Amino acid sequence: MTTRPLRVVFVCTHNKLRSLSAEVVFRDTPGWEVASAGTDERATTPLTRDLLEWADVAVCMQKRHRDEIRTRFRGVLPAERLLTLGIPDDYEFMDAALVALLEKLVPGRLARATPRMSTE
């Protein structure tokens, strides 16, 4: 039986700096499929119910992103699959300090994450 890759969506507000950087940093990580989106309706890629249903885990840059997912998309992902990094909106796209922070935080937070069981 082949296990499918872990599907991760990185979430920030506008999907231009933090979450998009995370997608770029982790796009070639073995065993992961990654995407990114923003909670704002004018985000480069706005977060949708379909994207959350695709994902096994949502990695939110801040608590407010997690809280918005809980409010707007109640029940799509269980609470234990909504992770928060605590990275403020203080970085530019692919800023070296942001990349270092992502590389430090994300692998540890996802170390025990597994693909969700199929409901089909």
C-alpha beads as a LAMMPS data file, in Angstrom:
LAMMPS data file: protein, C-alpha beads

120 atoms
119 bonds

1 atom types
1 bond types

-500.0 500.0 xlo xhi
-500.0 500.0 ylo yhi
-500.0 500.0 zlo zhi

Masses

1 110.0

Atoms # bond

1 1 1 0.000 0.000 0.000
2 1 1 1.443 3.332 -1.064
3 1 1 0.986 6.302 1.234
4 1 1 0.156 9.534 -0.518
5 1 1 2.146 12.687 0.285
6 1 1 1.176 14.929 3.184
7 1 1 -0.814 17.855 1.778
8 1 1 0.060 21.145 3.454
9 1 1 -1.494 24.563 2.849
10 1 1 0.385 27.554 4.243
11 1 1 -1.865 30.462 5.189
12 1 1 -1.292 34.183 5.769
13 1 1 -3.347 37.257 4.912
14 1 1 -2.524 38.197 1.310
15 1 1 -0.523 35.180 0.085
16 1 1 2.241 37.430 -1.196
17 1 1 5.007 37.207 1.405
18 1 1 4.945 34.650 4.245
19 1 1 2.743 31.809 2.991
20 1 1 4.013 32.109 -0.569
21 1 1 7.594 32.008 0.740
22 1 1 6.743 28.860 2.715
23 1 1 5.290 27.241 -0.404
24 1 1 8.488 27.979 -2.323
25 1 1 10.766 26.812 0.515
26 1 1 8.964 23.482 0.971
27 1 1 7.715 22.683 -2.550
28 1 1 10.425 20.080 -3.150
29 1 1 10.221 18.435 0.285
30 1 1 9.967 14.672 -0.199
31 1 1 6.634 13.321 0.988
32 1 1 4.864 16.700 0.968
33 1 1 2.549 18.423 -1.507
34 1 1 2.291 22.108 -0.672
35 1 1 0.103 25.057 -1.561
36 1 1 -0.459 28.498 -0.102
37 1 1 -3.362 30.902 0.250
38 1 1 -4.487 34.056 1.991
39 1 1 -7.464 34.738 4.228
40 1 1 -8.196 38.084 2.540
41 1 1 -10.618 37.948 -0.399
42 1 1 -8.101 39.976 -2.445
43 1 1 -5.261 37.556 -1.705
44 1 1 -3.183 36.309 -4.629
45 1 1 -4.778 32.903 -3.994
46 1 1 -7.745 33.286 -1.640
47 1 1 -8.308 30.455 0.829
48 1 1 -11.278 28.284 -0.141
49 1 1 -13.187 25.385 1.336
50 1 1 -11.936 23.193 -1.536
51 1 1 -8.305 23.973 -0.707
52 1 1 -8.852 23.150 2.971
53 1 1 -10.635 19.928 2.030
54 1 1 -7.614 19.013 -0.133
55 1 1 -5.175 19.717 2.708
56 1 1 -4.214 17.413 5.542
57 1 1 -2.818 20.319 7.544
58 1 1 -3.130 24.108 7.431
59 1 1 -0.035 25.909 8.694
60 1 1 -1.080 29.421 9.710
61 1 1 1.401 32.215 10.104
62 1 1 -0.533 33.811 12.981
63 1 1 -3.305 32.915 15.424
64 1 1 -5.711 35.255 13.647
65 1 1 -5.407 33.167 10.457
66 1 1 -6.235 30.003 12.404
67 1 1 -9.170 31.753 14.086
68 1 1 -10.514 32.927 10.726
69 1 1 -10.348 29.382 9.338
70 1 1 -12.229 28.118 12.405
71 1 1 -14.923 30.771 11.892
72 1 1 -15.317 30.790 8.093
73 1 1 -14.653 27.116 7.424
74 1 1 -15.933 25.498 10.609
75 1 1 -15.224 21.775 10.747
76 1 1 -13.357 21.425 7.456
77 1 1 -10.103 20.651 9.283
78 1 1 -10.065 19.436 12.897
79 1 1 -8.365 21.740 15.439
80 1 1 -5.292 19.492 15.680
81 1 1 -4.718 19.991 11.934
82 1 1 -4.650 23.801 12.213
83 1 1 -1.106 24.723 13.201
84 1 1 0.123 28.204 14.084
85 1 1 3.712 29.387 13.655
86 1 1 3.467 32.831 15.255
87 1 1 5.314 34.588 12.425
88 1 1 4.340 38.295 12.246
89 1 1 3.909 40.225 9.002
90 1 1 7.418 41.712 9.264
91 1 1 9.114 40.022 6.310
92 1 1 9.435 40.448 2.579
93 1 1 9.004 37.573 0.109
94 1 1 11.853 35.050 0.564
95 1 1 13.553 37.258 3.187
96 1 1 16.556 35.277 4.502
97 1 1 15.367 35.645 8.109
98 1 1 11.878 34.423 7.150
99 1 1 13.287 31.421 5.281
100 1 1 15.467 30.537 8.275
101 1 1 12.478 30.806 10.616
102 1 1 10.316 28.640 8.368
103 1 1 13.064 26.021 8.056
104 1 1 13.409 26.006 11.839
105 1 1 9.706 25.811 12.736
106 1 1 7.828 23.935 10.027
107 1 1 9.539 20.512 9.916
108 1 1 9.181 20.048 13.674
109 1 1 5.528 21.084 13.657
110 1 1 4.762 18.657 10.836
111 1 1 6.926 15.772 12.069
112 1 1 3.944 13.794 13.392
113 1 1 1.392 14.914 10.795
114 1 1 -0.090 12.220 8.608
115 1 1 -2.416 12.248 5.611
116 1 1 -6.090 12.178 6.548
117 1 1 -7.949 8.950 5.975
118 1 1 -10.021 8.988 2.822
119 1 1 -13.767 9.206 3.346
120 1 1 -14.492 7.791 -0.120

Bonds

1 1 1 2
2 1 2 3
3 1 3 4
4 1 4 5
5 1 5 6
6 1 6 7
7 1 7 8
8 1 8 9
9 1 9 10
10 1 10 11
11 1 11 12
12 1 12 13
13 1 13 14
14 1 14 15
15 1 15 16
16 1 16 17
17 1 17 18
18 1 18 19
19 1 19 20
20 1 20 21
21 1 21 22
22 1 22 23
23 1 23 24
24 1 24 25
25 1 25 26
26 1 26 27
27 1 27 28
28 1 28 29
29 1 29 30
30 1 30 31
31 1 31 32
32 1 32 33
33 1 33 34
34 1 34 35
35 1 35 36
36 1 36 37
37 1 37 38
38 1 38 39
39 1 39 40
40 1 40 41
41 1 41 42
42 1 42 43
43 1 43 44
44 1 44 45
45 1 45 46
46 1 46 47
47 1 47 48
48 1 48 49
49 1 49 50
50 1 50 51
51 1 51 52
52 1 52 53
53 1 53 54
54 1 54 55
55 1 55 56
56 1 56 57
57 1 57 58
58 1 58 59
59 1 59 60
60 1 60 61
61 1 61 62
62 1 62 63
63 1 63 64
64 1 64 65
65 1 65 66
66 1 66 67
67 1 67 68
68 1 68 69
69 1 69 70
70 1 70 71
71 1 71 72
72 1 72 73
73 1 73 74
74 1 74 75
75 1 75 76
76 1 76 77
77 1 77 78
78 1 78 79
79 1 79 80
80 1 80 81
81 1 81 82
82 1 82 83
83 1 83 84
84 1 84 85
85 1 85 86
86 1 86 87
87 1 87 88
88 1 88 89
89 1 89 90
90 1 90 91
91 1 91 92
92 1 92 93
93 1 93 94
94 1 94 95
95 1 95 96
96 1 96 97
97 1 97 98
98 1 98 99
99 1 99 100
100 1 100 101
101 1 101 102
102 1 102 103
103 1 103 104
104 1 104 105
105 1 105 106
106 1 106 107
107 1 107 108
108 1 108 109
109 1 109 110
110 1 110 111
111 1 111 112
112 1 112 113
113 1 113 114
114 1 114 115
115 1 115 116
116 1 116 117
117 1 117 118
118 1 118 119
119 1 119 120
